[in-house]
Amino acid sequence: MLFDHCAECQRCCIVESGYPPLEVTLTATEVSKTGSVCIETACKNLGPSGCTMGDDKPFSCTLYPLSFNPHSRRFSFDGDCPIMPTYIEQLHDKKSEASRHLNAIKKEVVKLEKVDPDFLARNHEVDVDYFDLIELPLKSSLRGYGK
């Protein structure tokens, strides 16, 4: 499984020494449920098998390793994420884990564009500051999708 490597890697849940803490961007709904999630060194919700939040994981964490630019309506990815070569290759197969992930993300983004566009803008700003973003090839746009 594509995302099985994430529990082992945990790169996205750890802030390297010398870098400022990462305030995880939350949707308005998540703020009312969770309050805040700040990663100073390692996410407090990180267990030995990965995230312990289950279905309550913030959307920005579910979105990772992708980033959505609400201005261009295009997706990028964190160039440091080790699963990305496989993820991109899997996008050629509509039934793959990567394709299912991207389609689920697109559906949620379309909802958020209507109900919480500020979240999308704030999340993209954080992603630009924290990650080495590379534009995602293949069906990486929401142009004409859901608006």
HUGINOR-V556919 format. One record per pair of residues at least 24 apart in sequence whose C-alpha atoms are under 8 Angstrom apart, sorted by the first residue. I is the first residue (numbers start at 1). GAP is how many residues later the second one is. Records with the same first field share a line. If there is no record, write none. Layout:
BEGIN
I: GAP ; GAP
END
This chain:
BEGIN
1: 96
2: 81 ; 84 ; 85 ; 95 ; 96
3: 80
5: 78
6: 44
7: 41 ; 42 ; 43 ; 44
8: 41 ; 42
10: 40
11: 70
12: 52 ; 69
13: 26 ; 29 ; 30 ; 33
14: 25 ; 26 ; 27 ; 28 ; 29
15: 24 ; 25 ; 26 ; 27
16: 25
17: 24
24: 34 ; 36 ; 37
25: 33 ; 35 ; 94 ; 97 ; 98 ; 101
26: 32 ; 33 ; 34 ; 93 ; 97
27: 31 ; 32 ; 89 ; 92
28: 88 ; 91
30: 28
60: 63
63: 42
67: 57 ; 60 ; 66
68: 52 ; 56
69: 51 ; 52 ; 55
70: 43 ; 47 ; 50 ; 51 ; 54
73: 68 ; 69 ; 70
74: 61 ; 62 ; 66 ; 67 ; 68 ; 69
75: 60 ; 61 ; 65 ; 66
76: 57 ; 58 ; 59 ; 60 ; 64
77: 55 ; 56 ; 57 ; 58 ; 59
78: 53 ; 54 ; 55 ; 56
79: 52 ; 53 ; 54 ; 55
80: 51 ; 52
88: 48 ; 49
91: 47
106: 36
107: 39
110: 35 ; 36 ; 37
END
